[in-house]
Amino acid sequence: MTSANDARAFALLPLLGAIASQVAFVTGVLYYFGWAYSRAFFEHFGVSAGTLGFTTQDYILFSVGAMFLPLLTTLFWILGLLAVRRLPVWHALRSGRPRKTLRWYVRLAAVGGVLLIAVVAVITSTPTPFAAPLAEAAPFLLIAGAAMIGYATWLLWRYPAVLGIRRPSRTVMQVRTIALVAIVMIGYIWAVAAFADRKGRDDAVYQEAVHFVDRPAIVVFSVDRLGIEGAGAQVGEITAPNEKYRYVYSGLWLLVRTSDRYYLLPQQWKAKQDRVFVIKDSDSIRIDIARNP
């Protein structure tokens, strides 16, 4: 026999499942954003992000600050659309011809949504003179198209009496909803990837333009001579007796540190002209890190 507490516990399961699915989706988006961002950022310096050994946590941390604006914008759009979703119904009921007016809104939303998705299909599959200008807008057009079709479907389900139709079956509605949600998710991930790639490249170019002012300064002490030279990097020889390290390298900024390597930039690094120096952590190397003045 099921008690009241057991019934309440079972009733919470769908809610917990929905929350878990949302958390998983957000985590996946953050991970993908962090991966796309880091790939674009380090590619500017000629370093493959895949060789840096970043973990899932690293990718999520890369995305947290940069993803705040897109997630906030998404939330505002959702709240705004929820707030105005009944305006067509309100207008139809007060127009004196509710059935005709609301049918017009349904047709407009459905046809508009189909046209937007068709435009995206043309952009992605057929090279045309109009494809390039619309390429950046394609994921947003895809999301908008799915949302408009979803709105038309919602009106058919919610107001069949006003429209003078029979309400669609629950199975049909579920299939449509799943398909439209899948399209929206594809468009959203597509948009996130494009934004992350653009931001990663922009941040890398900005770092170069401001001469890496927020990067730590690095001084490398080495037993043996290293191939670090040019573009502001300086080398000195330590002649004091009984010193383990014989060479010191300065004029370097830290690009990134992995578990066993330091990726260093010379002070006046320029894209496609200068190298990134990779120093493996070992007993013959000492790395001093200082705040960039």
C-alpha positions in Angstrom: 0.0 0.0 0.0 1.4 3.4 -1.0 1.6 6.0 1.7 1.0 9.8 1.1 4.8 10.4 1.6 5.6 7.8 -1.1 3.1 9.4 -3.5 4.6 12.8 -3.0 8.1 11.3 -3.5 7.0 9.7 -6.8 5.4 13.0 -7.8 8.7 14.8 -7.5 10.5 12.4 -9.8 9.4 14.1 -13.1 10.4 17.5 -11.6 13.8 16.2 -10.6 14.2 14.6 -14.0 13.4 17.8 -15.7 15.9 19.8 -13.6 18.6 17.2 -14.2 18.0 17.3 -18.0 18.3 21.1 -17.9 21.5 21.0 -15.9 22.9 18.4 -18.3 22.0 20.6 -21.3 23.5 23.8 -19.8 26.7 21.9 -18.8 26.9 20.5 -22.3 26.5 24.0 -23.8 29.2 25.4 -21.5 31.6 22.6 -22.3 31.1 23.1 -26.1 31.4 26.8 -25.8 34.7 26.4 -23.8 36.0 24.0 -26.3 35.2 26.2 -29.3 36.5 29.3 -27.5 39.8 27.8 -26.5 40.3 26.2 -29.9 39.9 29.6 -31.7 41.9 31.5 -29.0 45.0 29.3 -29.1 44.8 28.8 -32.9 45.7 32.4 -33.2 49.0 31.6 -31.6 49.6 28.5 -33.7 48.8 26.1 -30.7 46.3 23.3 -31.0 44.1 23.3 -28.0 43.8 19.5 -28.2 47.5 19.2 -27.3 47.1 21.2 -24.1 45.2 18.4 -22.2 42.4 20.5 -20.9 39.8 18.7 -18.8 36.0 19.1 -18.9 36.2 21.4 -15.9 38.8 23.6 -17.7 36.5 24.0 -20.7 33.5 24.9 -18.5 35.6 27.4 -16.6 36.7 28.9 -20.0 33.1 29.5 -20.9 31.6 30.8 -17.6 32.5 34.5 -18.0 32.1 34.7 -21.7 28.8 32.8 -21.7 27.1 35.0 -19.2 25.9 37.5 -21.8 24.5 34.9 -24.3 22.7 33.0 -21.5 21.3 36.2 -20.0 20.2 37.3 -23.5 18.5 33.9 -24.0 16.7 34.2 -20.7 15.4 37.7 -21.6 14.2 36.5 -25.0 12.3 33.6 -23.4 10.7 35.8 -20.8 9.8 38.4 -23.4 8.2 35.8 -25.7 6.2 34.3 -22.9 5.0 37.7 -21.9 3.6 38.5 -25.4 2.5 35.1 -26.5 -1.2 35.9 -25.9 -1.2 39.2 -27.7 -2.5 37.7 -31.0 -5.3 35.9 -29.1 -6.2 39.1 -27.3 -6.2 41.0 -30.6 -8.3 38.2 -32.3 -10.9 38.1 -29.6 -11.4 41.9 -29.8 -11.3 42.2 -33.5 -15.0 41.2 -34.1 -13.8 38.3 -36.3 -11.9 36.1 -33.9 -11.8 33.0 -36.0 -10.6 34.6 -39.1 -8.0 36.8 -37.3 -6.6 34.0 -35.3 -6.4 31.7 -38.3 -4.5 34.4 -40.1 -2.0 34.5 -37.2 -1.6 30.7 -37.3 -1.0 30.8 -41.0 1.4 33.7 -40.7 3.5 31.9 -38.0 3.5 28.6 -39.7 4.4 29.9 -43.2 7.0 32.3 -41.8 8.6 29.5 -39.8 8.8 27.2 -42.8 10.3 29.9 -45.0 13.0 30.7 -42.4 14.0 27.1 -42.1 14.0 26.8 -45.9 16.3 29.8 -46.1 18.7 28.1 -43.7 18.5 24.9 -45.7 19.4 26.9 -48.9 22.2 28.8 -47.2 23.9 25.6 -45.8 23.4 23.4 -48.9 23.7 25.6 -51.9 26.4 28.3 -52.6 24.6 31.5 -53.6 25.6 35.1 -53.6 23.2 35.7 -50.6 24.7 32.8 -48.5 27.7 34.6 -47.2 25.9 37.7 -45.7 23.3 35.4 -44.1 25.7 32.8 -42.8 26.2 34.4 -39.4 22.4 34.8 -39.0 21.6 31.2 -40.1 21.4 29.7 -36.6 19.2 32.5 -35.4 16.9 32.1 -38.4 16.7 28.4 -37.7 15.7 29.0 -34.0 13.2 31.7 -35.1 11.7 29.4 -37.7 11.2 26.5 -35.2 9.8 29.0 -32.6 7.2 30.3 -35.1 6.1 26.9 -36.1 5.9 25.9 -32.4 3.8 29.0 -31.7 1.4 28.1 -34.5 1.2 24.5 -33.1 0.5 25.9 -29.6 -2.3 28.1 -30.9 -3.9 25.0 -32.7 -3.7 23.1 -29.4 -4.7 25.8 -27.1 -7.6 27.5 -29.0 -9.3 24.9 -31.2 -12.8 26.2 -30.4 -11.9 29.8 -31.5 -10.3 28.4 -34.7 -13.2 26.1 -35.4 -11.1 23.0 -35.7 -10.6 19.7 -33.9 -7.7 19.7 -31.4 -4.7 17.8 -32.7 -4.0 14.4 -31.1 -1.6 14.3 -28.2 0.7 12.0 -30.1 0.9 14.4 -33.0 1.7 17.2 -30.6 4.4 15.3 -28.9 6.1 14.4 -32.1 6.0 18.0 -33.3 7.3 19.3 -30.0 10.2 16.8 -30.0 11.1 17.7 -33.5 10.9 21.5 -32.9 12.9 21.3 -29.7 15.6 19.3 -31.5 15.7 22.0 -34.2 16.0 24.8 -31.6 18.8 22.9 -29.8 20.7 22.5 -33.0 20.3 26.1 -33.8 21.3 27.2 -30.3 24.4 25.0 -30.2 25.3 26.3 -33.7 24.9 29.9 -32.6 27.0 29.2 -29.4 29.8 27.7 -31.5 29.8 30.6 -33.9 29.8 33.1 -31.0 32.6 31.2 -29.1 34.8 31.0 -32.2 34.4 34.7 -32.9 35.0 35.7 -29.3 38.1 33.4 -29.0 39.6 35.0 -32.1 38.7 38.5 -31.0 40.2 38.0 -27.5 43.4 36.6 -29.0 43.8 39.6 -31.3 43.0 42.0 -28.4 45.7 40.3 -26.3 48.2 40.8 -29.0 47.2 44.4 -29.6 47.6 45.4 -25.9 50.9 43.4 -25.7 49.5 40.8 -23.2 49.2 43.2 -20.3 47.2 40.8 -18.2 49.6 37.9 -18.7 52.2 37.0 -16.0 55.8 37.8 -16.8 58.1 34.8 -16.9 61.8 34.4 -16.1 63.4 31.0 -17.1 66.6 29.8 -15.5 68.2 26.9 -17.3 71.2 24.6 -16.9 71.6 24.4 -20.7 71.2 27.0 -23.4 67.7 27.1 -24.9 66.5 28.3 -28.3 64.6 31.3 -27.0 65.5 34.5 -28.8 64.1 37.5 -30.7 60.9 39.6 -30.5 61.8 41.1 -27.1 63.1 37.9 -25.4 66.4 38.4 -23.7 69.1 36.0 -22.6 71.8 36.4 -20.0 74.6 34.2 -18.8 75.1 33.6 -15.1 78.9 33.5 -14.4 78.8 33.2 -10.6 80.6 30.1 -9.3 78.7 27.1 -8.0 75.4 28.2 -9.6 73.3 25.4 -10.9 71.6 27.5 -13.6 73.9 29.1 -16.2 71.4 30.9 -18.4 68.5 33.2 -17.7 65.8 34.2 -20.1 63.4 37.2 -19.6 61.1 39.3 -21.7 58.5 36.5 -21.8 54.8 36.2 -21.1 53.0 33.1 -20.0 50.4 32.0 -22.6 49.2 28.9 -20.8 50.5 26.2 -18.5 49.7 22.5 -18.7 50.6 19.8 -16.3 54.2 19.5 -17.5 54.8 22.4 -19.9 54.9 26.1 -20.1 53.9 27.9 -23.3 55.7 31.2 -23.5 55.4 34.2 -25.7 58.2 36.7 -26.4 57.5 40.2 -25.2 56.8 41.6 -28.7 55.1 38.6 -30.2 53.3 39.1 -33.5 51.0 36.7 -35.3 52.6 34.8 -38.3 56.0 36.2 -37.4 57.1 34.9 -34.1 57.1 31.6 -32.4 55.6 30.2 -29.1 58.2 28.6 -27.0 57.3 25.4 -25.2 59.4 24.7 -22.1 59.0 21.3 -20.5 59.1 21.3 -16.7 62.2 19.5 -15.5 65.1 19.6 -12.9 67.2 21.5 -15.3 64.7 24.3 -15.6 63.4 26.8 -13.1 60.4 29.0 -13.8 59.9 32.3 -12.0 56.4 33.9 -12.4 55.8 37.6 -11.7 53.0 40.0 -12.1 53.1 41.8 -15.4 54.0 45.5 -14.7 
